[in-house]
Amino acid sequence: MTETDPKAAAAASSTASAAEEARILVLIRHARAAAAATDIERPLSDSGAAQAQALATALSTRVRSADLLIVSPAERARQTSQPIIARLAPGRTLVEEDVYFGGGRAVLELIREAGAGARTVVVVGHEPTTSELAAYLDGGTTDLGRRVSYGMSTANAAVLRVESPWASLTGGAAQVIDFLTPDLTPDRAK
């Protein structure tokens, strides 16, 4: 399922030049995990693997490719990223401990280092960091940004339009324009 904020969508299509300048940031919470000896070792459950596939499919209809994919070292995040890699063929993929251990400020610093050539950055991480960072960057300017501030379920993605260069990305400098949730039918969830 995809939800689009009508105000943000209208603003996104207002001018062709603005669309060319905009960058896309996708913040993803990993798919549903199973138990393991330690938290970082938790793999995806069967339903989580189906969620990851469904999310990658939904994401590929909204974002054609990725220049940079930043992934938590947690097993469930790395497994969630695999179908995304297959669909979006990122130019670079980085597994970064700060996505797991560092919180929103550390993840924001990683995004700021994306480089001027990167148009689309995707981050696969954890809650509450994912929703808190999306809400902070949106600054409460969109309905979806306010909704994301309440938290994100597993395999959800907030798609943000960023007008500033990555290096100067800060609170209120982006808009949540889409919120993706996996579309799982009972047959696909097995």
C-alpha atoms as a printed R data frame, in Angstrom:
    type eleno elety resid chain resno      x       y       z
1   ATOM     1    CA   MET     A     1  0.000   0.000   0.000
2   ATOM     2    CA   THR     A     2  1.232   3.474  -0.824
3   ATOM     3    CA   GLU     A     3 -0.040   6.657   0.747
4   ATOM     4    CA   THR     A     4  0.750   9.980  -0.833
5   ATOM     5    CA   ASP     A     5  0.368  13.355   0.811
6   ATOM     6    CA   PRO     A     6 -1.662  15.388  -1.747
7   ATOM     7    CA   LYS     A     7 -0.081  18.715  -0.729
8   ATOM     8    CA   ALA     A     8  3.439  17.312  -0.935
9   ATOM     9    CA   ALA     A     9  2.687  15.554  -4.232
10  ATOM    10    CA   ALA     A    10  1.370  18.802  -5.734
11  ATOM    11    CA   ALA     A    11  4.433  20.655  -4.527
12  ATOM    12    CA   ALA     A    12  6.664  17.910  -5.919
13  ATOM    13    CA   SER     A    13  5.250  18.331  -9.399
14  ATOM    14    CA   SER     A    14  5.052  22.128  -9.336
15  ATOM    15    CA   THR     A    15  8.003  22.732 -11.651
16  ATOM    16    CA   ALA     A    16 10.282  20.510 -13.693
17  ATOM    17    CA   SER     A    17 13.401  22.364 -12.553
18  ATOM    18    CA   ALA     A    18 12.517  21.889  -8.875
19  ATOM    19    CA   ALA     A    19 12.007  18.174  -9.488
20  ATOM    20    CA   GLU     A    20 15.428  17.947 -11.116
21  ATOM    21    CA   GLU     A    21 17.043  19.601  -8.102
22  ATOM    22    CA   ALA     A    22 15.211  17.549  -5.471
23  ATOM    23    CA   ARG     A    23 16.878  14.596  -3.862
24  ATOM    24    CA   ILE     A    24 15.059  11.547  -2.555
25  ATOM    25    CA   LEU     A    25 15.714  10.006   0.851
26  ATOM    26    CA   VAL     A    26 14.055   6.724   1.787
27  ATOM    27    CA   LEU     A    27 14.072   5.714   5.453
28  ATOM    28    CA   ILE     A    28 13.104   2.068   5.985
29  ATOM    29    CA   ARG     A    29 12.446   0.068   9.092
30  ATOM    30    CA   HIS     A    30 13.660  -3.516   8.648
31  ATOM    31    CA   ALA     A    31 11.125  -6.310   8.081
32  ATOM    32    CA   ARG     A    32  9.785  -8.607  10.822
33  ATOM    33    CA   ALA     A    33 12.508 -10.578  12.621
34  ATOM    34    CA   ALA     A    34 12.725 -13.944  14.329
35  ATOM    35    CA   ALA     A    35 14.497 -14.759  17.583
36  ATOM    36    CA   ALA     A    36 18.250 -15.323  17.908
37  ATOM    37    CA   ALA     A    37 20.936 -15.475  20.596
38  ATOM    38    CA   THR     A    38 21.609 -11.732  20.357
39  ATOM    39    CA   ASP     A    39 19.612  -8.821  18.974
40  ATOM    40    CA   ILE     A    40 22.067  -8.045  16.180
41  ATOM    41    CA   GLU     A    41 21.904 -11.683  14.986
42  ATOM    42    CA   ARG     A    42 18.107 -11.795  14.615
43  ATOM    43    CA   PRO     A    43 17.245 -12.917  11.058
44  ATOM    44    CA   LEU     A    44 14.037 -12.228   9.191
45  ATOM    45    CA   SER     A    45 11.131 -14.519   9.953
46  ATOM    46    CA   ASP     A    46  9.320 -16.155   7.033
47  ATOM    47    CA   SER     A    47  6.720 -13.396   7.112
48  ATOM    48    CA   GLY     A    48  9.515 -10.821   7.359
49  ATOM    49    CA   ALA     A    49 11.140 -12.199   4.205
50  ATOM    50    CA   ALA     A    50  7.781 -11.815   2.434
51  ATOM    51    CA   GLN     A    51  7.486  -8.267   3.807
52  ATOM    52    CA   ALA     A    52 10.954  -7.392   2.502
53  ATOM    53    CA   GLN     A    53 10.090  -8.681  -0.976
54  ATOM    54    CA   ALA     A    54  6.779  -6.798  -1.014
55  ATOM    55    CA   LEU     A    55  8.424  -3.588   0.188
56  ATOM    56    CA   ALA     A    56 11.146  -3.822  -2.472
57  ATOM    57    CA   THR     A    57  8.448  -4.250  -5.124
58  ATOM    58    CA   ALA     A    58  6.471  -1.259  -3.847
59  ATOM    59    CA   LEU     A    59  9.614   0.843  -3.521
60  ATOM    60    CA   SER     A    60 10.714   0.075  -7.082
61  ATOM    61    CA   THR     A    61  7.475   1.603  -8.382
62  ATOM    62    CA   ARG     A    62  8.267   4.893  -6.576
63  ATOM    63    CA   VAL     A    63 12.075   5.001  -6.856
64  ATOM    64    CA   ARG     A    64 13.747   3.604  -9.970
65  ATOM    65    CA   SER     A    65 17.274   3.349  -8.614
66  ATOM    66    CA   ALA     A    66 19.437   4.281  -5.667
67  ATOM    67    CA   ASP     A    67 22.813   5.964  -5.666
68  ATOM    68    CA   LEU     A    68 23.585   4.995  -2.082
69  ATOM    69    CA   LEU     A    69 22.174   2.332   0.233
70  ATOM    70    CA   ILE     A    70 23.144   2.575   3.897
71  ATOM    71    CA   VAL     A    71 22.335  -0.515   5.967
72  ATOM    72    CA   SER     A    72 22.526  -1.455   9.626
73  ATOM    73    CA   PRO     A    73 24.838  -4.397  10.367
74  ATOM    74    CA   ALA     A    74 21.949  -6.214  12.096
75  ATOM    75    CA   GLU     A    75 21.116  -9.422  10.245
76  ATOM    76    CA   ARG     A    76 17.433  -8.488   9.822
77  ATOM    77    CA   ALA     A    77 18.365  -5.151   8.216
78  ATOM    78    CA   ARG     A    78 20.929  -6.745   5.891
79  ATOM    79    CA   GLN     A    79 18.354  -9.359   4.833
80  ATOM    80    CA   THR     A    80 15.715  -6.648   4.318
81  ATOM    81    CA   SER     A    81 18.151  -4.822   2.037
82  ATOM    82    CA   GLN     A    82 18.735  -7.800  -0.286
83  ATOM    83    CA   PRO     A    83 15.534  -7.496  -2.384
84  ATOM    84    CA   ILE     A    84 16.027  -3.713  -2.415
85  ATOM    85    CA   ILE     A    85 19.525  -4.197  -3.839
86  ATOM    86    CA   ALA     A    86 18.105  -6.552  -6.470
87  ATOM    87    CA   ARG     A    87 15.416  -4.032  -7.491
88  ATOM    88    CA   LEU     A    88 17.200  -0.675  -7.172
89  ATOM    89    CA   ALA     A    89 20.801  -1.658  -8.009
90  ATOM    90    CA   PRO     A    90 22.442   0.963  -5.764
91  ATOM    91    CA   GLY     A    91 25.694   2.494  -6.945
92  ATOM    92    CA   ARG     A    92 27.183   2.021  -3.462
93  ATOM    93    CA   THR     A    93 26.098  -0.056  -0.486
94  ATOM    94    CA   LEU     A    94 27.511   0.666   2.956
95  ATOM    95    CA   VAL     A    95 26.964  -1.417   6.076
96  ATOM    96    CA   GLU     A    96 27.358   1.099   8.887
97  ATOM    97    CA   GLU     A    97 27.451   0.349  12.618
98  ATOM    98    CA   ASP     A    98 26.114   3.832  13.370
99  ATOM    99    CA   VAL     A    99 22.739   2.846  11.878
100 ATOM   100    CA   TYR     A   100 22.435   0.194  14.616
101 ATOM   101    CA   PHE     A   101 24.271   1.806  17.506
102 ATOM   102    CA   GLY     A   102 24.233   5.547  16.838
103 ATOM   103    CA   GLY     A   103 20.672   6.891  16.741
104 ATOM   104    CA   GLY     A   104 19.203   9.621  14.570
105 ATOM   105    CA   ARG     A   105 22.078  12.096  14.794
106 ATOM   106    CA   ALA     A   106 24.591   9.477  13.651
107 ATOM   107    CA   VAL     A   107 22.363   8.349  10.767
108 ATOM   108    CA   LEU     A   108 21.869  11.959   9.698
109 ATOM   109    CA   GLU     A   109 25.662  12.401   9.594
110 ATOM   110    CA   LEU     A   110 25.953   9.342   7.327
111 ATOM   111    CA   ILE     A   111 23.324  10.805   4.986
112 ATOM   112    CA   ARG     A   112 25.119  14.166   4.959
113 ATOM   113    CA   GLU     A   113 28.209  12.367   3.633
114 ATOM   114    CA   ALA     A   114 26.331  10.987   0.598
115 ATOM   115    CA   GLY     A   115 28.051  13.368  -1.811
116 ATOM   116    CA   ALA     A   116 26.703  15.864  -4.295
117 ATOM   117    CA   GLY     A   117 26.299  13.279  -7.065
118 ATOM   118    CA   ALA     A   118 23.865  11.148  -5.081
119 ATOM   119    CA   ARG     A   119 20.243  11.842  -6.039
120 ATOM   120    CA   THR     A   120 18.616   8.978  -4.114
121 ATOM   121    CA   VAL     A   121 19.751   7.647  -0.733
122 ATOM   122    CA   VAL     A   122 18.097   4.680   0.982
123 ATOM   123    CA   VAL     A   123 18.667   3.789   4.647
124 ATOM   124    CA   VAL     A   124 17.587   0.442   6.141
125 ATOM   125    CA   GLY     A   125 17.518   0.748   9.906
126 ATOM   126    CA   HIS     A   126 15.527   0.466  13.103
127 ATOM   127    CA   GLU     A   127 12.876   2.050  15.285
128 ATOM   128    CA   PRO     A   128 12.595   4.515  16.847
129 ATOM   129    CA   THR     A   129 15.463   6.090  14.879
130 ATOM   130    CA   THR     A   130 13.769   5.743  11.481
131 ATOM   131    CA   SER     A   131 10.502   7.460  12.375
132 ATOM   132    CA   GLU     A   132 12.151  10.079  14.595
133 ATOM   133    CA   LEU     A   133 14.574  11.055  11.820
134 ATOM   134    CA   ALA     A   134 11.800  11.206   9.198
135 ATOM   135    CA   ALA     A   135  9.672  13.379  11.483
136 ATOM   136    CA   TYR     A   136 12.605  15.640  12.334
137 ATOM   137    CA   LEU     A   137 13.537  16.163   8.689
138 ATOM   138    CA   ASP     A   138  9.893  16.817   7.738
139 ATOM   139    CA   GLY     A   139  9.463  19.224  10.636
140 ATOM   140    CA   GLY     A   140  5.735  18.478  10.850
141 ATOM   141    CA   THR     A   141  5.048  20.196   7.522
142 ATOM   142    CA   THR     A   142  3.122  17.293   5.967
143 ATOM   143    CA   ASP     A   143  0.334  15.006   7.124
144 ATOM   144    CA   LEU     A   144  2.525  11.978   6.417
145 ATOM   145    CA   GLY     A   145  5.393  13.534   8.357
146 ATOM   146    CA   ARG     A   146  3.136  13.956  11.370
147 ATOM   147    CA   ARG     A   147  1.870  10.377  10.959
148 ATOM   148    CA   VAL     A   148  5.409   8.976  10.761
149 ATOM   149    CA   SER     A   149  6.219  10.715  14.040
150 ATOM   150    CA   TYR     A   150  4.043   8.115  15.801
151 ATOM   151    CA   GLY     A   151  6.380   5.324  14.663
152 ATOM   152    CA   MET     A   152  6.814   2.919  11.788
153 ATOM   153    CA   SER     A   153  5.867  -0.737  11.638
154 ATOM   154    CA   THR     A   154  8.203  -3.344  10.242
155 ATOM   155    CA   ALA     A   155  8.952  -3.048   6.517
156 ATOM   156    CA   ASN     A   156  7.544   0.480   6.287
157 ATOM   157    CA   ALA     A   157  9.315   3.189   4.291
158 ATOM   158    CA   ALA     A   158  9.080   6.951   4.489
159 ATOM   159    CA   VAL     A   159  9.985   8.609   1.172
160 ATOM   160    CA   LEU     A   160 11.203  12.189   1.601
161 ATOM   161    CA   ARG     A   161 11.880  14.895  -0.936
162 ATOM   162    CA   VAL     A   162 14.986  16.868   0.010
163 ATOM   163    CA   GLU     A   163 15.571  20.302  -1.515
164 ATOM   164    CA   SER     A   164 18.917  21.063   0.146
165 ATOM   165    CA   PRO     A   165 22.298  19.493  -0.579
166 ATOM   166    CA   TRP     A   166 22.929  16.390   1.546
167 ATOM   167    CA   ALA     A   167 25.737  18.137   3.428
168 ATOM   168    CA   SER     A   168 23.369  20.784   4.816
169 ATOM   169    CA   LEU     A   169 20.388  18.522   5.514
170 ATOM   170    CA   THR     A   170 18.675  19.520   8.763
171 ATOM   171    CA   GLY     A   171 15.299  19.575  10.483
172 ATOM   172    CA   GLY     A   172 12.457  20.880   8.341
173 ATOM   173    CA   ALA     A   173 14.529  20.623   5.130
174 ATOM   174    CA   ALA     A   174 12.568  17.689   3.678
175 ATOM   175    CA   GLN     A   175  8.984  16.595   3.112
176 ATOM   176    CA   VAL     A   176  7.554  13.107   3.584
177 ATOM   177    CA   ILE     A   177  5.846  12.614   0.213
178 ATOM   178    CA   ASP     A   178  5.076   8.876   0.387
179 ATOM   179    CA   PHE     A   179  4.642   6.255   3.071
180 ATOM   180    CA   LEU     A   180  5.021   2.685   1.862
181 ATOM   181    CA   THR     A   181  3.752  -0.427   3.603
182 ATOM   182    CA   PRO     A   182  4.091  -3.958   2.234
183 ATOM   183    CA   ASP     A   183  1.063  -5.338   0.450
184 ATOM   184    CA   LEU     A   184  0.852  -8.908   1.697
185 ATOM   185    CA   THR     A   185 -1.937 -11.225   0.734
186 ATOM   186    CA   PRO     A   186 -2.392 -14.346   2.883
187 ATOM   187    CA   ASP     A   187 -0.712 -16.483   0.197
188 ATOM   188    CA   ARG     A   188  2.393 -14.301   0.072
189 ATOM   189    CA   ALA     A   189  2.747 -14.129   3.856
190 ATOM   190    CA   LYS     A   190  3.339 -17.878   4.192
